[in-house]
Amino acid sequence: METTSRVETTSRAEGRPAARRADEDYLRAPFAWYGLDEAFTGPRRLMQVGTAADGSVQHGSTGHGEAPSIKSDASGTEKERFAVVVTVAASPVRRTGDGTGVLEATTVSTAAWLAGSGLLVHTWPASLDHMTRDNWLDQQTETAFELADDLDGPAWTTLSLPVDGEPVPFHYRETEFGWVLAGSAAGVHLGAYGRGMSAYGLGFSQIKDLGAYA
């Protein structure tokens, strides 16, 4: 699967206002961000961005609904209602800005992988203890990678969802922990994952004002 090389997650920096840091990270991106369209009226928030070794922003996530949490209580996770939209810059193979490495091309599979692994981060099977979960997470992450590399395989179905008001085909799969989907828009690849909210009723649109995600 073609994906972004050496992409790191940018977390909130200590000693700086979280909202200010998030705004700066998202504003540095050379591509448009996407979230759920205006049909969604619940809370919205910025989550995190992923950067390459040279510091350039490669992808990021916006949250909708409840903040997903890791819970060992299965009944607790079943009550969660959230959807996270992942925006990935559509890019060919290219050298990093500092000339120290190469960034591989991004594809719909990249978005599918980031969405699938994102769902896993917020999953904690009730039958596993803390130590066992690390092994489980490694195994499930590898499985998510393999599934994202085979979007035409039997694990995926297709559905059409609106992006900026136009129908766009998406690859979609359900898991016991939630759902994952991936597709493309103008200049970006889109991934999404969630629990408690039906993916079939979602629509996506370009974010015009990041202030709505403060």
N, C-alpha and C positions, 0 to 999 in steps of 0.2 A: 504494500500500500504506500502510495506517495503521501508524505506528510511533512510537517515542518520539523527540521532538524534542530536539536538543542533548544527547544522551546521551554522556557521556564515560567512558572506562575509568579506573578507579581502580587505580593500580599500588602496589606496596609502597613505603612511604615510607622514605627513608634515615634512619638514626639511630634507628629504632624496630624492635623485634623483629618479624620478618615474621609469625609466628604470631599475636602479639597484635594487630597491625594488621588482619590478615585476620579474626580473630574479631570485632573491633569493627565492621568494615564489614558483615559478614554479620548480626550481631546487630541492627544498625540497621534492617534491612529490615522493613517492616510486613506481610510476607507469608511464607508457609512455603517453605522450600527443599526441593528434590527431588534425589534421586540414584538410583543403581541400588539395587534391593532386596537383601535378605539373601542371595539366591542368588549374588550376586557376592562372592567371598571375597578378592579381591586388594586391593592398596593403594588408598587413597582420599586425596584432597587438595582443599583449597580453592584456587581459581585466581584469579579477579578478579571485581569487581563493576562495574556501570555505574551512574553517577549522573547526575541531571539538573543543570541550572545552579544550582538551589538546594541541591544537595548530597543530595537525597533518593535513596535506593537504588531503582533501577528494575529491574535484572536482575542476574544473576550466574551463574557456572559452577562446577561441581564436577567434578573429574577422577577417573577410575577406570582402573587398570592403569598402564602405563608413561606417563611424562610425554612428551607429543608434542613432537617436535623438528623443526626445519627442517633437512632434509638434502638436499644436491644428489645424493647417491648413491641412486639409485632402489632398489637392493637393500636399502639400510638402512631406508628407509621401509616397504618391504614386510614387514619383520620386526616392525614396531611393532604393539603390541596395546594399544589404548586406546579409551575411550569418555568423552565429555564431555557432561554434562547441563546444559542452560541453563534456568534458571527466570526467567520474565518475569511481573511483576505484571500481572494482568488489570485494566485501567483504562480508563474512558471519557475523552473529551476533557475536560481540566481545566486550570486555571491553576496555575502553579508556586507553591510555598509563599511565595516572596518577592514574588509579583505581577508579576514582570518579563517573563513570557512564558506561552506555552501549551504544554502537553504533549498531543500527539495520542493518540488511543485506541490501545491495544495489542490485537493480534489474534494468531491462530495464525500469520499471515504474519510477524508480528514475530519470533516464535520461530524460524520457518523461516529468515528472513534472518540472524539472529544465529548460528544453527547453521551455515548455509552459509558465512558469512564467516569464522566461527571455524575451520572446516576449511581454508579457503584460507590462513589465517595460518600454518598448520603444514604447508604444502605448498611444495615447491621442485622443479619439474621438472628433471630432470638435464640437459636440453638447453639450459637457459637460464643465462646468466651473471647476475651480481648486478644490473647496470644494466637488462638486458632484463626481469628479473623484476618490476621496479616497474611497467612498462607492462602486463605480463601480469596482475599482481595487480589493477590498476585495471580491466582489461577483464573479468576473471573475477568480480570483486566486483559489477560492474554486472550481469553475467549472473545471478549468484546473487540479486540484488535483484529482477530481472524474474521469475525462476522462483518466488521466494517470493510474488510478487504474483499468481501464477496456479496456485494449489494444485490446481485442478481440471483443469489442462492435462495433456498427454501425458507430460510429464517425471516426473510423480508417480504412484505407485501407492498403495494403502492396505493397511495391516495392522493387526491388533488386538494390543495389548500390555497387560499388566496394570499398572495404576496403583493402588497401595494395595490390591492384590488384586482389583480390578475391571477387566474388559476395557474398553479405551478405543481408539477408532479413531485412527490416526495417518496422516499423509501421509508418504510415504517415497520417496526417490530415491537411486540409486547413481551415483557418478562414478568416474572413473579414479583418483581420489585417496582415496576413502573413501565413506561413506554419510552421509546427512542425513535426519532425520525431525522431525516437529512435530505436536503435538496440544494438548489442553487438559486440565487437572485442576481441582479445586475452587479457584477464586479465582486461578489462575495459568495461563499458557500454558507448555508444555514444548517445548523443542527438544533435539536431541541430534545428535552427530556422532562418527564414529570410524573406525578402521582396524584390521584384523586380528581384530576381534571381531564376530561376526554380530549384526546388529540384531534378527534374528528371535527370538533367544533371550533378549532383555533384558526386564527388568521394572523398574518405578520405584516409589519409595515416598517419603513425606515423611520428611525427616531429623529425627529426634528429638533427636540429640546431635551437635552440630558437632565435638565432641571426637574423633569417629571419623574426622574429616577433617583432623586436625592434621598 
